Amino acid sequence: MSIRKFFAPTARQALREIHNELGDEAIIISNRKVANGVEIIALDNDDIAMMTRNSVDHKPQTVMPATVRKAHLDEMPAVAPRVEAFRPKVIRTAPQPTATVTAVQPQADKPQVVKIGVQDNSNNEGLLDEIKSMHDLLQQQISAMAWSDVQRQDPNRAGLLRGLLNAGFSSMLASQLVGKMPNGKEEGAAWIKQVLKNNLQISGTEDDIVTRGGVYALIGPTGVGKTTTTAKLAARAVVRYGSDKVALLTTDSYRIGAYEQLKIYGKILGVAVHAVKDTDDLKRTLISLRGKHLVLIDTVGMGQRDERVANQNEMFDATHVRRLLLLNSTSSGETLDDVVRMYYSEKVIGCIATKLDEAVTLGAVLDVALRHRLTMHYMANGQRVPEDLHPVNLDYLLHRTIKSAEHITPFTTRELDFPVLMAAGGPPQRATPSARVG
């Protein structure tokens, strides 16, 4: 990378020389008057593109699956759209690097060019950081103005988008839905609800784990409700197949009283409870339980970034155990996304949404289930065994989700906040609705 300094009697001549040397897309870092004319410092566009690529084009995003169930969202963009970055012609506030300059006195009739070899790396890095910061700021300002235009020109569409965000949906999914919906607030709201309903994957009777039987581990972070949900599923199986056809296992030897808690449930249900320590122990125990219709494994409660999560995944992979991921409905979308990434395996057959009774908004858990294509098997809304475990009712979940956006709280996105909030994802892109409903 090289920063170029141009001298000329007039700014017009200096800009002409910059155009000839660096092209139309050169970045002007600073300009100032000097004794015999003007001094302009410029940077090649290829250099600025290289510096800003990581901050603009490589932002980590969760990508919508290329194809979604029933192809209702198949033509939606994978990520939120954005405009090309605005490149200022004059930037007066960027700090100047300490450099070694070969001095050349400008002549009145000819612009002079001095190539600067930057010697101070720390100052150079500071200049790059400043340029990237100003680049991002300008992009956000332009995006905010674009979203302000959307609010003025299409207030119904903007209002529905705010509603989805306040319900807990990610800006990426919300933008895709609103970009495809038909005009009209009432028609748009019904359309969005129907598209969500058509694309969320719900287990049918043939996929019910109690009916199918087999070996399943309930996994997830601390406090998500694994032990209670294990007991609820076991109770359902006992009612249908009898206690001698059901077995409970636990890998939780860390939490005080974990084994005892599951053992109490087992005693109430008349079901045997086994504790396993490692992969070999689990293999032996599963061999001894081959005659059981349903074997449920309660797992260690640990944060999704705990290194033991990988060890647990390896243990279950080695024993071919299928898994159900429990998602806490009270968690933020960012946290749920992180949980899915850390716990995911091809043996994860779906999820169970827990703590619905404690959650104010449900958009985040539905958003994560849809984008990661997780089949929803059950929903849990309390501590009672087995009453507070139900088949997934999408009409109920979507009604609660949309209704929650109408309540005003300190965390509600207001109309004035909306352009600033959405600016980070880029300006909106109106798309012709093509997602089918029904």
C-alpha positions, 0 to 999 in steps of 0.5 A: 500500500502507498499513500501519494502526495500531490503538489500543484499550483491549483487544486484543479491541476492536482486533481487532474494529476490524481485522476491520471495516476490513480483513476476516478475512484481515488480516495482523497485523505486531505488537502491543504494550501501550501506556499506555492499552491496546494497539497493533496494526499490521496490513496488508491481505491484498491487499497481502501477496498482491501482495508474495508473488505473485512469490516463490510463484506465479511461481517459474520451472518447467519445465512438462511438455508438455500431452500426452505420447506415448501419453497415459500422463502426460496427466492428471498435473499440470503442476507439483508441487502445493503448499498455500496459504500459511499466514498468521500472525495475529501476527508479533512480529519484523518490523522497524518502518518509520520513518514519519510518524504523526499522533498521536491519543490513544486513548480508553477507550471507542473504538478509534482508527485511525491511517493511517501514510504510510511515508516511508522507502522503504529501510525499507519495502523491508526490511519487505516482504523480511522479510514475504516471507521469513517467508512462504516459511519458514512455507510450507516448514515446513508442506510439510516436515510434509506430506512427513513424514506421507507417509513415515509413512503410505505408506513404499513410495511415499516410498521410490520417490520418494527412489529417483527423486530419487537416480537423478537425476530432477527432483522435478517428474517424480518427484512426478508419477510417484509420484502416479499409481503403484499401491500396492505397492513392487514393482508401483510400481517396475515401473509407473514403469519401464514408463511411462518406457519408453512415454513416452521417444521413440526413433527407429525404423529409418525415422528413422535419420539414416544411413539417411535421409541429408541434412545434419545438424549436431551441436550442444552445449556444449564437451566433449560429444563432437561431433567423435568422434560425428560420426566415428562416424556417418560411419563407419557411413555409409561402411560402408553407402554408401561413402566417396564418399557421405559428407562432413564439415564443421566450423565450429570455427575457434576451437579449436586443432587442431579442423579437424585432428582431424576431418581425421584421421578423414576421412583414415582413412574416406576422406571429404572434410573441409571448413571453413566460416566463415559462412552464405554459405560454408556455403551454397556448400559445401552446394550443391557437396555435393548429390550426397552421401547424408550430410553431417555438420557438426561445430560449435564447442564453446562454453558454452550461454550463449555469445552465439555460440550464437544466431549459430550457430542463425541460420546453420543456420536460414538454410541449413535444416540439421537438428540433433542436440543432444548431451547429456552424461550426466554433467551435472546436470539443471539444466545439461541443461535450460539446454542444451536451452533455449539450443540448441533450435530447431524444426530440432532433430530429437532428441538423442544421449546421450553419455558414458554410460560416465562417468555414475553416474546417468542419470535427469537425461538421461532426464528432460530428454529426456522433458520436452522431448520430444526423440527419442533417436537414439543413445547413446554410451559411449566414444571408440572409432570407430565401436564406441562408438555404439549404437542406444538401448536403453531396457531397458538405460538404465532398468535402469542408472538404477533400479539407480544409486539403490540405491548410497549416496554422500555425495550420496544423499538420506537419509530424514531429508533427504527432507521438507526437500528436497521442501518447496520444491515443496509437499506431495504430492497423492495422485492416483488412478493413471490412467496406462496401462502397456503 
